[in-house]
């Protein structure tokens, strides 16, 4: 089990979302379907974060998995080593 999520990438992941649709953001960083969950968190302490789109638009999902505003990017990736 990991104490901290794996950094999938050090930049946000832009996704065109559809109004009313729910998305499950990968919180562990292990998913092969970034930024979304593929079940790789099994046997970790992480669970995916549900995001329901209010509008159809481009959303910048966190790729580093360290955002304080999960599941969206807050720029934390620029402060990681």
N, CA, C and O atoms as a Maestro MAE file, in Angstrom:
{
 s_m_m2io_version
 :::
 2.0.0
}

f_m_ct {
 s_m_title
 :::
 protein
 m_atom[324] {
  # First column is atom index #
  i_m_mmod_type
  r_m_x_coord
  r_m_y_coord
  r_m_z_coord
  i_m_residue_number
  s_m_chain_name
  s_m_pdb_residue_name
  s_m_pdb_atom_name
  i_m_atomic_number
  :::
  1 25 0.847 -1.193 0.000 1 A "UNK " " N  " 7
  2 3 0.000 0.000 0.000 1 A "UNK " " CA " 6
  3 2 0.886 1.247 0.000 1 A "UNK " " C  " 6
  4 15 1.883 1.306 0.719 1 A "UNK " " O  " 8
  5 25 0.524 2.221 -0.793 2 A "UNK " " N  " 7
  6 3 1.282 3.464 -0.890 2 A "UNK " " CA " 6
  7 2 0.672 4.516 0.028 2 A "UNK " " C  " 6
  8 15 -0.548 4.596 0.171 2 A "UNK " " O  " 8
  9 25 1.550 5.337 0.660 3 A "UNK " " N  " 7
  10 3 1.066 6.439 1.482 3 A "UNK " " CA " 6
  11 2 0.708 7.638 0.621 3 A "UNK " " C  " 6
  12 15 -0.195 8.405 0.956 3 A "UNK " " O  " 8
  13 25 1.416 7.795 -0.487 4 A "UNK " " N  " 7
  14 3 1.170 8.916 -1.391 4 A "UNK " " CA " 6
  15 2 0.839 8.353 -2.774 4 A "UNK " " C  " 6
  16 15 1.321 7.283 -3.145 4 A "UNK " " O  " 8
  17 25 0.025 9.070 -3.524 5 A "UNK " " N  " 7
  18 3 -0.307 8.597 -4.872 5 A "UNK " " CA " 6
  19 2 0.902 8.662 -5.799 5 A "UNK " " C  " 6
  20 15 1.819 9.455 -5.584 5 A "UNK " " O  " 8
  21 25 0.894 7.835 -6.813 6 A "UNK " " N  " 7
  22 3 1.923 7.850 -7.846 6 A "UNK " " CA " 6
  23 2 1.634 9.032 -8.765 6 A "UNK " " C  " 6
  24 15 0.484 9.257 -9.141 6 A "UNK " " O  " 8
  25 25 2.660 9.782 -9.126 7 A "UNK " " N  " 7
  26 3 2.485 10.916 -10.040 7 A "UNK " " CA " 6
  27 2 2.347 10.354 -11.453 7 A "UNK " " C  " 6
  28 15 3.302 9.813 -12.008 7 A "UNK " " O  " 8
  29 25 1.160 10.486 -12.026 8 A "UNK " " N  " 7
  30 3 0.915 9.985 -13.382 8 A "UNK " " CA " 6
  31 2 1.610 10.879 -14.402 8 A "UNK " " C  " 6
  32 15 2.230 10.386 -15.344 8 A "UNK " " O  " 8
  33 25 1.508 12.182 -14.218 9 A "UNK " " N  " 7
  34 3 2.223 13.156 -15.055 9 A "UNK " " CA " 6
  35 2 2.228 14.489 -14.339 9 A "UNK " " C  " 6
  36 15 1.354 14.762 -13.517 9 A "UNK " " O  " 8
  37 25 3.223 15.330 -14.651 10 A "UNK " " N  " 7
  38 3 3.359 16.623 -13.984 10 A "UNK " " CA " 6
  39 2 2.750 17.740 -14.810 10 A "UNK " " C  " 6
  40 15 3.376 18.771 -15.056 10 A "UNK " " O  " 8
  41 25 1.514 17.512 -15.234 11 A "UNK " " N  " 7
  42 3 0.742 18.531 -15.942 11 A "UNK " " CA " 6
  43 2 -0.725 18.112 -15.903 11 A "UNK " " C  " 6
  44 15 -1.027 16.932 -15.721 11 A "UNK " " O  " 8
  45 25 -1.633 19.064 -16.072 12 A "UNK " " N  " 7
  46 3 -3.054 18.713 -16.073 12 A "UNK " " CA " 6
  47 2 -3.421 17.914 -17.323 12 A "UNK " " C  " 6
  48 15 -2.714 17.948 -18.330 12 A "UNK " " O  " 8
  49 25 -4.526 17.206 -17.237 13 A "UNK " " N  " 7
  50 3 -5.009 16.392 -18.355 13 A "UNK " " CA " 6
  51 2 -6.343 16.984 -18.821 13 A "UNK " " C  " 6
  52 15 -7.354 16.828 -18.137 13 A "UNK " " O  " 8
  53 25 -6.359 17.660 -19.974 14 A "UNK " " N  " 7
  54 3 -7.593 18.269 -20.463 14 A "UNK " " CA " 6
  55 2 -8.557 17.222 -21.024 14 A "UNK " " C  " 6
  56 15 -8.163 16.347 -21.795 14 A "UNK " " O  " 8
  57 25 -9.823 17.330 -20.624 15 A "UNK " " N  " 7
  58 3 -10.851 16.399 -21.091 15 A "UNK " " CA " 6
  59 2 -12.116 17.183 -21.397 15 A "UNK " " C  " 6
  60 15 -12.540 18.014 -20.594 15 A "UNK " " O  " 8
  61 25 -12.719 16.931 -22.544 16 A "UNK " " N  " 7
  62 3 -14.021 17.510 -22.873 16 A "UNK " " CA " 6
  63 2 -15.076 16.664 -22.157 16 A "UNK " " C  " 6
  64 15 -15.250 15.488 -22.479 16 A "UNK " " O  " 8
  65 25 -15.778 17.255 -21.191 17 A "UNK " " N  " 7
  66 3 -16.799 16.527 -20.441 17 A "UNK " " CA " 6
  67 2 -18.186 16.892 -20.945 17 A "UNK " " C  " 6
  68 15 -18.388 17.951 -21.540 17 A "UNK " " O  " 8
  69 25 -19.137 16.000 -20.699 18 A "UNK " " N  " 7
  70 3 -20.520 16.200 -21.125 18 A "UNK " " CA " 6
  71 2 -21.388 16.557 -19.934 18 A "UNK " " C  " 6
  72 15 -21.286 15.922 -18.884 18 A "UNK " " O  " 8
  73 25 -22.232 17.555 -20.077 19 A "UNK " " N  " 7
  74 3 -23.138 17.976 -19.013 19 A "UNK " " CA " 6
  75 2 -23.960 16.796 -18.512 19 A "UNK " " C  " 6
  76 15 -24.523 16.039 -19.302 19 A "UNK " " O  " 8
  77 25 -24.023 16.647 -17.189 20 A "UNK " " N  " 7
  78 3 -24.829 15.601 -16.576 20 A "UNK " " CA " 6
  79 2 -24.148 14.249 -16.465 20 A "UNK " " C  " 6
  80 15 -24.669 13.351 -15.802 20 A "UNK " " O  " 8
  81 25 -23.004 14.085 -17.095 21 A "UNK " " N  " 7
  82 3 -22.293 12.803 -17.061 21 A "UNK " " CA " 6
  83 2 -21.327 12.767 -15.870 21 A "UNK " " C  " 6
  84 15 -20.722 13.781 -15.519 21 A "UNK " " O  " 8
  85 25 -21.191 11.588 -15.255 22 A "UNK " " N  " 7
  86 3 -20.266 11.416 -14.139 22 A "UNK " " CA " 6
  87 2 -18.992 10.737 -14.616 22 A "UNK " " C  " 6
  88 15 -19.010 9.857 -15.477 22 A "UNK " " O  " 8
  89 25 -17.890 11.174 -14.030 23 A "UNK " " N  " 7
  90 3 -16.564 10.645 -14.348 23 A "UNK " " CA " 6
  91 2 -15.910 10.255 -13.026 23 A "UNK " " C  " 6
  92 15 -16.158 10.882 -11.997 23 A "UNK " " O  " 8
  93 25 -15.074 9.219 -13.059 24 A "UNK " " N  " 7
  94 3 -14.398 8.771 -11.845 24 A "UNK " " CA " 6
  95 2 -12.899 8.942 -12.033 24 A "UNK " " C  " 6
  96 15 -12.245 8.177 -12.742 24 A "UNK " " O  " 8
  97 25 -12.370 9.979 -11.369 25 A "UNK " " N  " 7
  98 3 -10.972 10.375 -11.477 25 A "UNK " " CA " 6
  99 2 -10.092 9.432 -10.661 25 A "UNK " " C  " 6
  100 15 -10.406 9.120 -9.512 25 A "UNK " " O  " 8
  101 25 -9.012 8.990 -11.247 26 A "UNK " " N  " 7
  102 3 -8.043 8.122 -10.579 26 A "UNK " " CA " 6
  103 2 -7.293 8.923 -9.518 26 A "UNK " " C  " 6
  104 15 -6.655 9.928 -9.832 26 A "UNK " " O  " 8
  105 25 -7.369 8.480 -8.263 27 A "UNK " " N  " 7
  106 3 -6.672 9.158 -7.168 27 A "UNK " " CA " 6
  107 2 -5.331 8.504 -6.836 27 A "UNK " " C  " 6
  108 15 -4.482 9.126 -6.195 27 A "UNK " " O  " 8
  109 25 -5.132 7.252 -7.266 28 A "UNK " " N  " 7
  110 3 -3.919 6.520 -6.892 28 A "UNK " " CA " 6
  111 2 -2.752 6.752 -7.856 28 A "UNK " " C  " 6
  112 15 -1.591 6.595 -7.478 28 A "UNK " " O  " 8
  113 25 -3.063 7.124 -9.097 29 A "UNK " " N  " 7
  114 3 -2.034 7.357 -10.098 29 A "UNK " " CA " 6
  115 2 -1.633 6.118 -10.875 29 A "UNK " " C  " 6
  116 15 -0.766 6.198 -11.745 29 A "UNK " " O  " 8
  117 25 -2.242 4.967 -10.585 30 A "UNK " " N  " 7
  118 3 -1.842 3.713 -11.224 30 A "UNK " " CA " 6
  119 2 -2.668 3.335 -12.455 30 A "UNK " " C  " 6
  120 15 -2.297 2.415 -13.184 30 A "UNK " " O  " 8
  121 25 -3.773 4.026 -12.695 31 A "UNK " " N  " 7
  122 3 -4.654 3.684 -13.809 31 A "UNK " " CA " 6
  123 2 -3.953 3.822 -15.159 31 A "UNK " " C  " 6
  124 15 -3.161 4.742 -15.363 31 A "UNK " " O  " 8
  125 25 -4.247 2.908 -16.073 32 A "UNK " " N  " 7
  126 3 -3.714 3.015 -17.434 32 A "UNK " " CA " 6
  127 2 -4.633 3.871 -18.300 32 A "UNK " " C  " 6
  128 15 -4.348 4.093 -19.477 32 A "UNK " " O  " 8
  129 25 -5.738 4.352 -17.720 33 A "UNK " " N  " 7
  130 3 -6.710 5.166 -18.458 33 A "UNK " " CA " 6
  131 2 -6.777 6.581 -17.884 33 A "UNK " " C  " 6
  132 15 -7.863 7.140 -17.734 33 A "UNK " " O  " 8
  133 25 -5.620 7.159 -17.564 34 A "UNK " " N  " 7
  134 3 -5.560 8.488 -16.976 34 A "UNK " " CA " 6
  135 2 -6.356 9.502 -17.797 34 A "UNK " " C  " 6
  136 15 -6.330 9.446 -19.026 34 A "UNK " " O  " 8
  137 25 -7.062 10.426 -17.142 35 A "UNK " " N  " 7
  138 3 -7.068 10.662 -15.701 35 A "UNK " " CA " 6
  139 2 -8.115 9.845 -14.942 35 A "UNK " " C  " 6
  140 15 -8.367 10.096 -13.763 35 A "UNK " " O  " 8
  141 25 -8.718 8.875 -15.615 36 A "UNK " " N  " 7
  142 3 -9.831 8.165 -15.007 36 A "UNK " " CA " 6
  143 2 -9.436 6.801 -14.447 36 A "UNK " " C  " 6
  144 15 -8.414 6.224 -14.820 36 A "UNK " " O  " 8
  145 25 -10.267 6.310 -13.553 37 A "UNK " " N  " 7
  146 3 -10.034 5.059 -12.841 37 A "UNK " " CA " 6
  147 2 -10.231 3.845 -13.741 37 A "UNK " " C  " 6
  148 15 -11.155 3.802 -14.554 37 A "UNK " " O  " 8
  149 25 -9.350 2.859 -13.585 38 A "UNK " " N  " 7
  150 3 -9.522 1.570 -14.266 38 A "UNK " " CA " 6
  151 2 -9.531 0.410 -13.262 38 A "UNK " " C  " 6
  152 15 -9.443 -0.755 -13.651 38 A "UNK " " O  " 8
  153 25 -9.639 0.741 -11.963 39 A "UNK " " N  " 7
  154 3 -9.683 -0.283 -10.926 39 A "UNK " " CA " 6
  155 2 -8.331 -0.642 -10.349 39 A "UNK " " C  " 6
  156 15 -8.246 -1.518 -9.488 39 A "UNK " " O  " 8
  157 25 -7.272 0.010 -10.798 40 A "UNK " " N  " 7
  158 3 -5.915 -0.306 -10.326 40 A "UNK " " CA " 6
  159 2 -5.697 -0.011 -8.843 40 A "UNK " " C  " 6
  160 15 -4.715 -0.473 -8.262 40 A "UNK " " O  " 8
  161 25 -6.593 0.747 -8.230 41 A "UNK " " N  " 7
  162 3 -6.438 1.108 -6.819 41 A "UNK " " CA " 6
  163 2 -6.749 -0.043 -5.870 41 A "UNK " " C  " 6
  164 15 -6.566 0.081 -4.659 41 A "UNK " " O  " 8
  165 25 -7.219 -1.169 -6.419 42 A "UNK " " N  " 7
  166 3 -7.538 -2.315 -5.573 42 A "UNK " " CA " 6
  167 2 -6.337 -2.647 -4.691 42 A "UNK " " C  " 6
  168 15 -5.201 -2.661 -5.164 42 A "UNK " " O  " 8
  169 25 -6.583 -2.910 -3.435 43 A "UNK " " N  " 7
  170 3 -5.543 -3.219 -2.443 43 A "UNK " " CA " 6
  171 2 -4.680 -2.016 -2.080 43 A "UNK " " C  " 6
  172 15 -3.588 -2.187 -1.539 43 A "UNK " " O  " 8
  173 25 -5.151 -0.799 -2.369 44 A "UNK " " N  " 7
  174 3 -4.476 0.418 -1.900 44 A "UNK " " CA " 6
  175 2 -5.473 1.139 -0.996 44 A "UNK " " C  " 6
  176 15 -6.617 0.703 -0.871 44 A "UNK " " O  " 8
  177 25 -5.066 2.204 -0.382 45 A "UNK " " N  " 7
  178 3 -5.967 2.983 0.449 45 A "UNK " " CA " 6
  179 2 -6.705 4.061 -0.328 45 A "UNK " " C  " 6
  180 15 -7.382 4.903 0.262 45 A "UNK " " O  " 8
  181 25 -6.575 4.039 -1.651 46 A "UNK " " N  " 7
  182 3 -7.171 5.075 -2.490 46 A "UNK " " CA " 6
  183 2 -8.500 4.643 -3.088 46 A "UNK " " C  " 6
  184 15 -8.726 3.462 -3.351 46 A "UNK " " O  " 8
  185 25 -9.374 5.620 -3.296 47 A "UNK " " N  " 7
  186 3 -10.633 5.386 -3.995 47 A "UNK " " CA " 6
  187 2 -10.792 6.499 -5.029 47 A "UNK " " C  " 6
  188 15 -10.322 7.616 -4.813 47 A "UNK " " O  " 8
  189 25 -11.448 6.203 -6.147 48 A "UNK " " N  " 7
  190 3 -11.631 7.231 -7.172 48 A "UNK " " CA " 6
  191 2 -12.536 8.360 -6.671 48 A "UNK " " C  " 6
  192 15 -13.349 8.171 -5.767 48 A "UNK " " O  " 8
  193 25 -12.376 9.526 -7.276 49 A "UNK " " N  " 7
  194 3 -13.172 10.698 -6.927 49 A "UNK " " CA " 6
  195 2 -14.194 10.926 -8.036 49 A "UNK " " C  " 6
  196 15 -13.839 11.059 -9.207 49 A "UNK " " O  " 8
  197 25 -15.469 10.969 -7.647 50 A "UNK " " N  " 7
  198 3 -16.537 11.184 -8.626 50 A "UNK " " CA " 6
  199 2 -16.626 12.661 -8.994 50 A "UNK " " C  " 6
  200 15 -16.624 13.536 -8.129 50 A "UNK " " O  " 8
  201 25 -16.705 12.915 -10.290 51 A "UNK " " N  " 7
  202 3 -16.878 14.271 -10.814 51 A "UNK " " CA " 6
  203 2 -18.087 14.244 -11.731 51 A "UNK " " C  " 6
  204 15 -18.118 13.481 -12.697 51 A "UNK " " O  " 8
  205 25 -19.088 15.074 -11.437 52 A "UNK " " N  " 7
  206 3 -20.262 15.173 -12.300 52 A "UNK " " CA " 6
  207 2 -20.226 16.532 -12.995 52 A "UNK " " C  " 6
  208 15 -20.208 17.578 -12.346 52 A "UNK " " O  " 8
  209 25 -20.215 16.495 -14.312 53 A "UNK " " N  " 7
  210 3 -20.125 17.715 -15.111 53 A "UNK " " CA " 6
  211 2 -21.445 18.481 -15.074 53 A "UNK " " C  " 6
  212 15 -22.508 17.929 -15.359 53 A "UNK " " O  " 8
  213 25 -21.357 19.752 -14.718 54 A "UNK " " N  " 7
  214 3 -22.543 20.613 -14.728 54 A "UNK " " CA " 6
  215 2 -22.790 21.151 -16.133 54 A "UNK " " C  " 6
  216 15 -23.933 21.368 -16.535 54 A "UNK " " O  " 8
  217 25 -21.704 21.363 -16.874 55 A "UNK " " N  " 7
  218 3 -21.782 21.890 -18.237 55 A "UNK " " CA " 6
  219 2 -20.893 21.066 -19.153 55 A "UNK " " C  " 6
  220 15 -19.962 20.407 -18.691 55 A "UNK " " O  " 8
  221 25 -21.173 21.099 -20.439 56 A "UNK " " N  " 7
  222 3 -20.274 20.492 -21.416 56 A "UNK " " CA " 6
  223 2 -19.163 21.501 -21.660 56 A "UNK " " C  " 6
  224 15 -19.414 22.603 -22.148 56 A "UNK " " O  " 8
  225 25 -17.930 21.121 -21.319 57 A "UNK " " N  " 7
  226 3 -16.787 22.035 -21.435 57 A "UNK " " CA " 6
  227 2 -15.496 21.255 -21.269 57 A "UNK " " C  " 6
  228 15 -15.517 20.054 -21.000 57 A "UNK " " O  " 8
  229 25 -14.370 21.941 -21.430 58 A "UNK " " N  " 7
  230 3 -13.071 21.339 -21.196 58 A "UNK " " CA " 6
  231 2 -12.724 21.507 -19.713 58 A "UNK " " C  " 6
  232 15 -12.788 22.609 -19.168 58 A "UNK " " O  " 8
  233 25 -12.360 20.404 -19.081 59 A "UNK " " N  " 7
  234 3 -11.962 20.399 -17.675 59 A "UNK " " CA " 6
  235 2 -10.516 19.920 -17.611 59 A "UNK " " C  " 6
  236 15 -10.129 18.983 -18.309 59 A "UNK " " O  " 8
  237 25 -9.727 20.571 -16.771 60 A "UNK " " N  " 7
  238 3 -8.332 20.187 -16.599 60 A "UNK " " CA " 6
  239 2 -8.207 19.355 -15.327 60 A "UNK " " C  " 6
  240 15 -8.146 19.887 -14.219 60 A "UNK " " O  " 8
  241 25 -8.169 18.028 -15.517 61 A "UNK " " N  " 7
  242 3 -8.060 17.112 -14.391 61 A "UNK " " CA " 6
  243 2 -6.608 17.042 -13.923 61 A "UNK " " C  " 6
  244 15 -5.679 17.148 -14.724 61 A "UNK " " O  " 8
  245 25 -6.429 16.863 -12.629 62 A "UNK " " N  " 7
  246 3 -5.098 16.768 -12.033 62 A "UNK " " CA " 6
  247 2 -4.390 15.512 -12.518 62 A "UNK " " C  " 6
  248 15 -4.944 14.416 -12.444 62 A "UNK " " O  " 8
  249 25 -3.172 15.668 -13.012 63 A "UNK " " N  " 7
  250 3 -2.378 14.537 -13.461 63 A "UNK " " CA " 6
  251 2 -1.361 14.087 -12.436 63 A "UNK " " C  " 6
  252 15 -0.904 12.945 -12.471 63 A "UNK " " O  " 8
  253 25 -0.994 14.992 -11.505 64 A "UNK " " N  " 7
  254 3 0.030 14.647 -10.514 64 A "UNK " " CA " 6
  255 2 -0.556 13.960 -9.280 64 A "UNK " " C  " 6
  256 15 0.178 13.373 -8.485 64 A "UNK " " O  " 8
  257 25 -1.871 14.033 -9.124 65 A "UNK " " N  " 7
  258 3 -2.606 13.383 -8.028 65 A "UNK " " CA " 6
  259 2 -2.373 14.040 -6.670 65 A "UNK " " C  " 6
  260 15 -2.696 13.454 -5.637 65 A "UNK " " O  " 8
  261 25 -1.814 15.254 -6.662 66 A "UNK " " N  " 7
  262 3 -1.530 15.951 -5.406 66 A "UNK " " CA " 6
  263 2 -2.321 17.263 -5.246 66 A "UNK " " C  " 6
  264 15 -2.089 18.008 -4.294 66 A "UNK " " O  " 8
  265 25 -3.234 17.542 -6.153 67 A "UNK " " N  " 7
  266 3 -4.030 18.772 -6.102 67 A "UNK " " CA " 6
  267 2 -4.860 18.849 -4.818 67 A "UNK " " C  " 6
  268 15 -5.401 17.843 -4.359 67 A "UNK " " O  " 8
  269 25 -4.954 20.038 -4.252 68 A "UNK " " N  " 7
  270 3 -5.821 20.248 -3.097 68 A "UNK " " CA " 6
  271 2 -7.263 20.428 -3.560 68 A "UNK " " C  " 6
  272 15 -8.182 20.455 -2.741 68 A "UNK " " O  " 8
  273 25 -7.460 20.552 -4.865 69 A "UNK " " N  " 7
  274 3 -8.779 20.780 -5.446 69 A "UNK " " CA " 6
  275 2 -9.207 19.577 -6.289 69 A "UNK " " C  " 6
  276 15 -9.802 19.739 -7.355 69 A "UNK " " O  " 8
  277 25 -8.900 18.375 -5.808 70 A "UNK " " N  " 7
  278 3 -9.216 17.149 -6.567 70 A "UNK " " CA " 6
  279 2 -10.683 17.086 -6.944 70 A "UNK " " C  " 6
  280 15 -11.543 17.400 -6.121 70 A "UNK " " O  " 8
  281 25 -10.980 16.694 -8.150 71 A "UNK " " N  " 7
  282 3 -10.121 16.053 -9.134 71 A "UNK " " CA " 6
  283 2 -9.496 17.004 -10.150 71 A "UNK " " C  " 6
  284 15 -8.845 16.550 -11.090 71 A "UNK " " O  " 8
  285 25 -9.679 18.308 -9.983 72 A "UNK " " N  " 7
  286 3 -9.139 19.245 -10.970 72 A "UNK " " CA " 6
  287 2 -7.788 19.781 -10.541 72 A "UNK " " C  " 6
  288 15 -7.430 19.756 -9.363 72 A "UNK " " O  " 8
  289 25 -7.046 20.268 -11.527 73 A "UNK " " N  " 7
  290 3 -5.699 20.790 -11.315 73 A "UNK " " CA " 6
  291 2 -5.738 22.123 -10.571 73 A "UNK " " C  " 6
  292 15 -6.568 22.985 -10.859 73 A "UNK " " O  " 8
  293 25 -4.820 22.278 -9.601 74 A "UNK " " N  " 7
  294 3 -4.681 23.561 -8.905 74 A "UNK " " CA " 6
  295 2 -3.265 24.111 -9.032 74 A "UNK " " C  " 6
  296 15 -2.907 25.072 -8.351 74 A "UNK " " O  " 8
  297 25 -2.453 23.503 -9.909 75 A "UNK " " N  " 7
  298 3 -1.093 23.971 -10.136 75 A "UNK " " CA " 6
  299 2 -0.042 23.338 -9.233 75 A "UNK " " C  " 6
  300 15 1.139 23.669 -9.336 75 A "UNK " " O  " 8
  301 25 -0.455 22.431 -8.348 76 A "UNK " " N  " 7
  302 3 0.489 21.799 -7.420 76 A "UNK " " CA " 6
  303 2 1.637 21.104 -8.152 76 A "UNK " " C  " 6
  304 15 2.746 21.028 -7.625 76 A "UNK " " O  " 8
  305 25 1.382 20.591 -9.374 77 A "UNK " " N  " 7
  306 3 2.432 19.880 -10.128 77 A "UNK " " CA " 6
  307 2 3.674 20.719 -10.330 77 A "UNK " " C  " 6
  308 15 4.770 20.174 -10.465 77 A "UNK " " O  " 8
  309 25 3.527 22.054 -10.355 78 A "UNK " " N  " 7
  310 3 4.676 22.926 -10.576 78 A "UNK " " CA " 6
  311 2 5.579 23.023 -9.339 78 A "UNK " " C  " 6
  312 15 6.695 23.537 -9.421 78 A "UNK " " O  " 8
  313 25 5.092 22.527 -8.195 79 A "UNK " " N  " 7
  314 3 5.865 22.577 -6.948 79 A "UNK " " CA " 6
  315 2 6.462 21.222 -6.566 79 A "UNK " " C  " 6
  316 15 7.164 21.111 -5.561 79 A "UNK " " O  " 8
  317 25 6.183 20.192 -7.370 80 A "UNK " " N  " 7
  318 3 6.690 18.851 -7.065 80 A "UNK " " CA " 6
  319 2 8.108 18.679 -7.591 80 A "UNK " " C  " 6
  320 15 8.473 19.264 -8.611 80 A "UNK " " O  " 8
  321 25 8.908 17.875 -6.894 81 A "UNK " " N  " 7
  322 3 10.306 17.647 -7.252 81 A "UNK " " CA " 6
  323 2 10.526 16.836 -8.475 81 A "UNK " " C  " 6
  324 15 11.670 16.590 -8.856 81 A "UNK " " O  " 8
  :::
 }
 m_bond[323] {
  # First column is bond index #
  i_m_from
  i_m_to
  i_m_order
  :::
  1 1 2 1
  2 2 3 1
  3 3 4 2
  4 3 5 1
  5 5 6 1
  6 6 7 1
  7 7 8 2
  8 7 9 1
  9 9 10 1
  10 10 11 1
  11 11 12 2
  12 11 13 1
  13 13 14 1
  14 14 15 1
  15 15 16 2
  16 15 17 1
  17 17 18 1
  18 18 19 1
  19 19 20 2
  20 19 21 1
  21 21 22 1
  22 22 23 1
  23 23 24 2
  24 23 25 1
  25 25 26 1
  26 26 27 1
  27 27 28 2
  28 27 29 1
  29 29 30 1
  30 30 31 1
  31 31 32 2
  32 31 33 1
  33 33 34 1
  34 34 35 1
  35 35 36 2
  36 35 37 1
  37 37 38 1
  38 38 39 1
  39 39 40 2
  40 39 41 1
  41 41 42 1
  42 42 43 1
  43 43 44 2
  44 43 45 1
  45 45 46 1
  46 46 47 1
  47 47 48 2
  48 47 49 1
  49 49 50 1
  50 50 51 1
  51 51 52 2
  52 51 53 1
  53 53 54 1
  54 54 55 1
  55 55 56 2
  56 55 57 1
  57 57 58 1
  58 58 59 1
  59 59 60 2
  60 59 61 1
  61 61 62 1
  62 62 63 1
  63 63 64 2
  64 63 65 1
  65 65 66 1
  66 66 67 1
  67 67 68 2
  68 67 69 1
  69 69 70 1
  70 70 71 1
  71 71 72 2
  72 71 73 1
  73 73 74 1
  74 74 75 1
  75 75 76 2
  76 75 77 1
  77 77 78 1
  78 78 79 1
  79 79 80 2
  80 79 81 1
  81 81 82 1
  82 82 83 1
  83 83 84 2
  84 83 85 1
  85 85 86 1
  86 86 87 1
  87 87 88 2
  88 87 89 1
  89 89 90 1
  90 90 91 1
  91 91 92 2
  92 91 93 1
  93 93 94 1
  94 94 95 1
  95 95 96 2
  96 95 97 1
  97 97 98 1
  98 98 99 1
  99 99 100 2
  100 99 101 1
  101 101 102 1
  102 102 103 1
  103 103 104 2
  104 103 105 1
  105 105 106 1
  106 106 107 1
  107 107 108 2
  108 107 109 1
  109 109 110 1
  110 110 111 1
  111 111 112 2
  112 111 113 1
  113 113 114 1
  114 114 115 1
  115 115 116 2
  116 115 117 1
  117 117 118 1
  118 118 119 1
  119 119 120 2
  120 119 121 1
  121 121 122 1
  122 122 123 1
  123 123 124 2
  124 123 125 1
  125 125 126 1
  126 126 127 1
  127 127 128 2
  128 127 129 1
  129 129 130 1
  130 130 131 1
  131 131 132 2
  132 131 133 1
  133 133 134 1
  134 134 135 1
  135 135 136 2
  136 135 137 1
  137 137 138 1
  138 138 139 1
  139 139 140 2
  140 139 141 1
  141 141 142 1
  142 142 143 1
  143 143 144 2
  144 143 145 1
  145 145 146 1
  146 146 147 1
  147 147 148 2
  148 147 149 1
  149 149 150 1
  150 150 151 1
  151 151 152 2
  152 151 153 1
  153 153 154 1
  154 154 155 1
  155 155 156 2
  156 155 157 1
  157 157 158 1
  158 158 159 1
  159 159 160 2
  160 159 161 1
  161 161 162 1
  162 162 163 1
  163 163 164 2
  164 163 165 1
  165 165 166 1
  166 166 167 1
  167 167 168 2
  168 167 169 1
  169 169 170 1
  170 170 171 1
  171 171 172 2
  172 171 173 1
  173 173 174 1
  174 174 175 1
  175 175 176 2
  176 175 177 1
  177 177 178 1
  178 178 179 1
  179 179 180 2
  180 179 181 1
  181 181 182 1
  182 182 183 1
  183 183 184 2
  184 183 185 1
  185 185 186 1
  186 186 187 1
  187 187 188 2
  188 187 189 1
  189 189 190 1
  190 190 191 1
  191 191 192 2
  192 191 193 1
  193 193 194 1
  194 194 195 1
  195 195 196 2
  196 195 197 1
  197 197 198 1
  198 198 199 1
  199 199 200 2
  200 199 201 1
  201 201 202 1
  202 202 203 1
  203 203 204 2
  204 203 205 1
  205 205 206 1
  206 206 207 1
  207 207 208 2
  208 207 209 1
  209 209 210 1
  210 210 211 1
  211 211 212 2
  212 211 213 1
  213 213 214 1
  214 214 215 1
  215 215 216 2
  216 215 217 1
  217 217 218 1
  218 218 219 1
  219 219 220 2
  220 219 221 1
  221 221 222 1
  222 222 223 1
  223 223 224 2
  224 223 225 1
  225 225 226 1
  226 226 227 1
  227 227 228 2
  228 227 229 1
  229 229 230 1
  230 230 231 1
  231 231 232 2
  232 231 233 1
  233 233 234 1
  234 234 235 1
  235 235 236 2
  236 235 237 1
  237 237 238 1
  238 238 239 1
  239 239 240 2
  240 239 241 1
  241 241 242 1
  242 242 243 1
  243 243 244 2
  244 243 245 1
  245 245 246 1
  246 246 247 1
  247 247 248 2
  248 247 249 1
  249 249 250 1
  250 250 251 1
  251 251 252 2
  252 251 253 1
  253 253 254 1
  254 254 255 1
  255 255 256 2
  256 255 257 1
  257 257 258 1
  258 258 259 1
  259 259 260 2
  260 259 261 1
  261 261 262 1
  262 262 263 1
  263 263 264 2
  264 263 265 1
  265 265 266 1
  266 266 267 1
  267 267 268 2
  268 267 269 1
  269 269 270 1
  270 270 271 1
  271 271 272 2
  272 271 273 1
  273 273 274 1
  274 274 275 1
  275 275 276 2
  276 275 277 1
  277 277 278 1
  278 278 279 1
  279 279 280 2
  280 279 281 1
  281 281 282 1
  282 282 283 1
  283 283 284 2
  284 283 285 1
  285 285 286 1
  286 286 287 1
  287 287 288 2
  288 287 289 1
  289 289 290 1
  290 290 291 1
  291 291 292 2
  292 291 293 1
  293 293 294 1
  294 294 295 1
  295 295 296 2
  296 295 297 1
  297 297 298 1
  298 298 299 1
  299 299 300 2
  300 299 301 1
  301 301 302 1
  302 302 303 1
  303 303 304 2
  304 303 305 1
  305 305 306 1
  306 306 307 1
  307 307 308 2
  308 307 309 1
  309 309 310 1
  310 310 311 1
  311 311 312 2
  312 311 313 1
  313 313 314 1
  314 314 315 1
  315 315 316 2
  316 315 317 1
  317 317 318 1
  318 318 319 1
  319 319 320 2
  320 319 321 1
  321 321 322 1
  322 322 323 1
  323 323 324 2
  :::
 }
}
